[in-house]
Amino acid sequence: MKAIVIGSTKQLVFFAIYGFIGSIIVFLAAVVWLLNARSELELWHTTELKHEYHQQSGLKNFDEYMALESDLFSELDNKIYQTYQPSKPSLINRYEKGSLSDPGVWETNWNRTFEWPNPSAEYGVLFIHGMSDSPYAMSHLAKHFRDSAYVLGLRLPGHGTIPAGLTGITWPDLASAVNLATEHMKSKLNGKPLYVVGFSTGAALALNLELENSAETFSAGLSLDSVTSIDSATSIEPEESSQLATIKPVYSGMVFISPAIGLQPIAAGAKWQAMLGNVLGYEKLFWNSISAEYDPFKYASFAVNAGDVVYQLSQRNYQITSTMSNEQLQALPPILTFQSLADDTVSSTAVVEHLYQFLPSDKHELVIFDINRNPNNRQLIVNDPMEEMAPLWLNNALNYKLTLIENDIEREHFVQMTSIQMNNAQQVEMGQDDSQTSKPLALEWPRGVYSLSHVALPFPESDPLYGPDYLKETNHIQIGQAIFTGERGSQIIPAPQ
């Protein structure tokens, strides 16, 4: 009887194991089939541009980067614009010459790096766009500084050309380009302050350069001193480290807009989809989305590799930040961050958990845009993002400045600016203490808007591409006017999320 029971148990175990493996195979086969059943890849999804910059390109300075960029756009014209022969011409295909979406019909092709020298400038500003974007995303902000600063808007490698450019880049490629641009700006400014404004991935890249600089400087100073005066058994306290290295910040200040400090956990699985595509030889698996390219300055299709690049970069930044000494953290330049409480692209809580909770000084500030909590909207809130964010402020020391842009209860539709101060000795519930000061603002929520989005801050309402107002006598697409109402999936342009 015992032998029968043991034999039956083994059979059940084997059956469960085989059944589990079989279920996984069936699931993967279904996923692969669904992904591979999407729209067909076009020329701009499969073409490789040989003149794209990579860390291994061996360029010595930013002038060489710009020369390579010029060759890159010549190659783009030859391989795409001069080669593509559509079976059905489209007025909204950015890769058809003369179409409404052709970047060439604009007075300025904002896909390319722009540099605005200013001999009388007392400071410089470097602008870095986000993943799948182009320098256009930073153009409005840059124009505010054109008369007072030396301005440079960097085109990151893989961007501004074709979506296929995102399939082969790495985050060190992007970081290397930022370093070249930064060194170029410093050489032009001759000791004058240099500030950086980064949007999304651009913010993460600016932060990475600062963190890597701090880590490298500290390690170099430690190694130099340890050779002559420190034996291997000696432990070094953070307070003593100032004798080993002098940390000089790269930037005089950093401004972050919707920074990619952390992503949703699902981003960690991006590389596995690409690996599966490599194994099976299905190129469509290299893409999270395959869409019509109707936007002249942003890719609509999104490569799996691009998501993994941002994820790896954010992980690297968190690894460095979480292990920095107090001296290294104190040496960071002032950081001013603007972040929407609701952001479906990057993690709002990670801005606090992976960065601001480590910052030891009130020279840093975090500005959070709350959701629109008017009486009608409050009834529709299912998952309030404040419930996840508030404990991070209530249960941890608040050594930085925190500002909330929130509804003004006294004035319907208008907002107010609320500054909050807390620390470990004074953990109070928000809204119940004089640790807060509020100031009414002459700003109000637009009708029908219940929150800012990931891309709300860089673009004004008057934006000629994304703005809601119709502009007469223009020869380019106005995406802000293309607001379709209907069932998802019936239009070539995807419905807004």
N, C-alpha and C positions, 0 to 999 in steps of 0.2 A: 504493500500500500504506500509506504514511504517513497519508494522508487517511482511509483506512478505519479504521486503528488509533485515530486521534484521534476520529473519529466514534463508534466503538464505546465508547471510554473515556467520552466525554460522556454517551452513553446509559446506561452503567452508573452514572455519578455521579448523573444525574437520577433513575434508578430507585432508587438507594440513598436519596437525599434524600426522594423521594416516599414510599418505603416506610417511612422513619423517621417522617415526618409522619403517615402513615396509622396507624402503630402507636401513636403518641401519642394520636391521636383516638380510636382503638378503646379504648385503656386508660382515657382520661378518661371515655368513654361508659360503660364497665363500672363505673368507680368511682361515677359519678353515679347509675347505675341501682341499685347496691347501697345507696348512702346513702339514696336516695329510697324504697327498698323497706322501710325500717324502720317502726316503729310510727307511727301517726298522731299529729300534734301535738294537744295539748289546749288548753283555754282559757288555762291558765297558761303555755303556751309562746308564745302569740301576742298576749296582752293588753299594752298599754302603760299604765303607771301614770304619770300626769302629774305627781304630786307627788314623784317621786323626785329626789334632790339631784344636781345637776351643778355643776361648777366655775363655770359661767356663771349659776348661780341668783342670784348677787348677794347672798347672805346676809352679814350683817355680823358675826354672832357665833354661838356655839353654842346659845344660847337659841332663836334663829331656826331653827337646824338641828333642834332638838327639836320645835319647833312644826310644822315641815314634816313631820317623821317622824310626828307624830300625825295630820296630814291624810293622809299616805300610807297609814297602816293603816286609816283610815276608808274611803279609796278602795278599798283591797284588799278590805275587807268587802263594799262595794257591788258591785264589778265581778266578784268571784270567788265569795265565800261565799254571797252573796245571789242570784247569777245562775246558778251551775252547777247543772244538772239532769241527774244521771247516768242513763243508761238502765239500768244495773245498779249499785245502791248497793254501796259497798265499805267494809269496816271498817278498811282500812289506807290510805285516801286522805287526806292531810293537808288537802285542800281541800274535804272534806265535813264539815260541822259535826257535832260529836258523835262522829266516828269515833275509833278508837284512836290515830290519827296526827294528830288535830286539835290544834294547839298550844294551843288554848283550853281544853282539859281539864286542862292543867297549872296548878298554883297560880301560877306565874310564866311569862309568855310570854317565853322567852329569845331570841326573834327580835328583840327590841327593845333599844335602848341601855339599860343600867342604870347608875345613879349612886348611890353610897352615901357621902354626906357624913359626915365625922367631925370635929367641932370640936376634939378633942384630938389629932388626927393630927399627927405630926411630919414626915410625908412623904406623897406621893401616888403612886399607881400607875395608869397608863393601860394597859388591855388591848385588844389589836387582834387579831381573829380572822383566819382564812385565807379563800382564795377558795372560794366556794359554801357557806361555813359561816355561822354566826351567832354572836352573843355567847355562846350556850350552850357553845361550844367552850372558852371561857375562864372559865366560871363557877366551876369547881372550884378553879382556881388563885386566882381573885379572892376566894373565900370565906376563904382562908387569911390575907388581909390586911385583911379587913373591920373587925376590932377595933383595928387599929393604924394604918391608913392611910386617906386619902381615895381612894376607888376609883371608877373609871369604866370601864365596858366598852362600847366603841363599836360600833355597828352600821354597817358600811360601806355606802355606796350600792350599790343593786342586790341587797342581801342581805336575808334574813329574810322575803321577801314571795313572789315567784313567780320561777321560773327565767328568765322573759323579761327580768327586770331585768338579767341579765348580758349581754344582747345589745347593749346600747347604752352601757355605761359605758366610761370611759377611765381609765388609771392616774392622770392628773391629777385626775379626779373623786375618786378614793379618797384621793389625797394631800392634796387640799384639805380633805376632811372630817377627816383626821387632824390637820391643822394647826389647824382650828377647835377640835377637842377638846383639843389640847395647850395652846392659848392660854387656853381656858376653865379648865383645870386650874391653870395658872400663876396666873391671876387669883384663884383660890380659895385657893391655897397661900400667897400673899403672901411669896414668896421662899424657902419651904421646898423641899427637894429633890423633884424629880419624876422617877420612874422609868417605864420603858415595858417591857411584856412583849408580844412579838409572836410569833404563831404563823404559820409559812409565809409567805403573802403579807403578813400583818400585820407580820412582822419586816422584810420588804423595804420596806414603807412607812415604818416607823419609821426605818430606816437612811437612806432617801431624804431624809426631812425633815432629818436631821442632816447629811447630805452636801450637800444644797442650801443649808443655812444656812451651812456652812463655805465653800462656793464663792462664795456671794453676799457674805458678809462680807469675804472676802479680795479679791474683785473691787472691792467698794465702796471699801475702804481703798486699794487700788492706784490706782484712778481718781482719788480725791480728792487723793492725794499727787502723782500724776504731773502734775496740772494746773499745779502751782507749782514743782516741783523736779526733774522727770525729763523729759528729752527723749526723743524716739521712738527714738533710737539706743542708749539705755542699756539694758543687760540687767540683770535683777534676779535675784540669787541667792536660793535658798530661805531662807538664813540672814538675809538682809536684809529679808525680807518681814514680820518681826515689827514693823518700824517703820511698816509701811503699814496693818496691820489687826490688831485684837484679836479673836480668835475665841472667842466664848462658846458653849459647847455648849448645845443645846436641852434635853437630858436629863442628869440626874446619873449615870445608868447605864442600860444596855439589856440585856435578857434575850431571847434569840432561841431559839425552839423549832422545829426542822426548817425553818430559814429558806429562803425561795425566792431564794437568791442566784444560782442558775443552774438552767436547765432542760435537758432532753434536746434535742439538735439538731433533732429533728422538730418541736418547738414553733415554730420559725421559719416553718414552712409553714402555720400555722393560718389566717393572714389570707387565703391564696390560696383555701382552701376556701370561706370566706365570700364572697370576691369572685366566685367561680364561681357561688355561690348567687344573688348579686345579678344577675348577667348572665342566668342561666337562669330566674330567678324561682322557684327551688325553696327554700322556707323550711326544709326539712329539712336542707339543706346548712349551715345556720347552727349546727348542733348536732353535737358529737362523739358524744354519747350521748343517747338519748331513752328515759327510764325511768319507771316508776311512781313517783310521789312519796309514798313511805311514811314518810320520815324527817321528823318535825315541825320539826327545826332544821337541816337541811342539804338542799341540792338534790341529787337523784339524777341529774337531767338536767344535762348540762354543755354550755354554749354555746361554740362555737369562739372567739368574741370573748374569752371569759374567759381562755382559754389565751394568746391573743395579748397581752392586757393584762399578764399576769404576765411574759411574755417581754420585752415592751418595757420594763417597769419594771426587770427585772433587768439589761437591757442599759444602761439609763440609769445605774443605780447603778455598774456596772462601769466605764462611761466616766468617771464622776467620780472614782472611787476610784483608777483607774490613772493619773490625771493630777494627783493631789493632791501638794502639796509635803510634805516631812517635817514642817514646822511644822503644816500642816493635819491630817496624820495624828496627830501628837502631841496635838492639841487634841480629838480624838474622846473621848467619855466611855468608861468601861470597858464592854466588851462581853463577855457571858457567853453562850455558845452551847451548846445541847444538840442533838446530831445523831446519828441512827442511821447506822451504816456502810452498811447496806442500806436504800435509800429509792428506791422506784420512782416517786415523785411529783416530787421535786426532785433535783438533782445533789449528792451528798455531796462529791464532789471540788471542785465549784465553791465550796463554803464556804471551802476552803483557797486555791484558785487565784485566786478573784475577790475575796476579802476578807482572810482572815487572813495571807496571805503579805505583805500591804502594811502590816500593823499593826506599829509599831516599838517597842511597849512590852509588858512582861510584866504590865501591869495588865489585859490582855485574856486570856480563857481559852476554850478549846475543849474540850468534853467529848464524846467519841465513844463510843457504845455499840456494841461489837463484836457479831458474830453469836455464837450459842451454839455453841461449839466442843467440845462433849462428844464422847467417842469415837464414838458412833453418828452424830452429825451430820457429823463430819469426813469420814466415808466418802461422804457424799452431796453434798459441795460440788463443784460443777462449775466455776463462775466465782467465785473468791474476790474479793470487793470490796477486800480489804486489799492485793491485788497492785497495784491501781490507785492506792490511797491512800498506801501506805507510801513510794513514791519521792518524793512531794511533801514529805514530812517529812525524808527522808534527804538529798535533793539541794538543799534550800533552808534558809536561815537560819530558825531557830525562835525568834523573839523573843517569842512569847506562851507562855502556859502551856498545855500539852497534857495531857489526862487521858483515859485509856482505862478504860472499864468492861468488863472481860473475865472469862473463866472463871478460877476459882481452881483451879489444878491439884491442890492438896492436898485440896480439898473438892468432891466431885462435886455438880453442879447450882448451887453457890454461885458468887458473883462477887467480884472484887477491883477496887480502884481503883488504877490505875498512873499515876503522874505521870512524864512524860518531859521531859528538858531536853537540847536540842541547839543547836548554832550552827555557823557555817561552819567554824570551827577544829576542831570536834569532830563530824564526821559519822560516827556510829557506827551499826551495825546494831542495831535494837531487839532487846532480849533478851540482849545480849552485853556490857553495860556498866553501870557503877554510876551512869550518868546517869539511871537509873530507880529509883523507889521505889514499892513496892506496899503496899497496906493492905487486909486482908480486910474485906468488908462482910457485914452480916447480911441479905443479899438473895440470892435464888436464882431461877434461871430457872423459870417455870411449866412444868409437864409438857407436852410437845408443842409448845412454842414455840421456834423456832430463830432468830428475830431480832425486833427491834422493827420497827414499821412507821412510816410517816409520821405517823400519828395516835396512836401509842402513849403519848406523854408527857402530853398534856393531860388524859387521861381515866383516872381510877382504876378499879380492878377493881370497886368498889362502885357505879359509875355506873348510875343507874336506867334509862337508855336503852340504853347499849351494853354494860354489864357482863354477865358470864356467869351471875350468880346470879339465880334466879327470885325475884321479889318478889311476895308475895301482896297482895291487896286494893289493887291499882293499877288505874286506869281508863285507862291509856295503853299504847301499844305498847312492848314490850321487845325491841328489835332484837337484843340480845345473845343472846336465846333462840332466834332464828330461824336456827339453823345447819342448813342443808339439805345432805344428801348425795345426789348423783345427777348425772345428765348435765346440763351447762350448757345453758341456753336453754329448759328446760321449765317454769320457774317465773317468775312475774311479778317477783319480787325476784331480782336477779342474784346469783349465787354469789360468795362472797368471793374477792378476788384473791390 
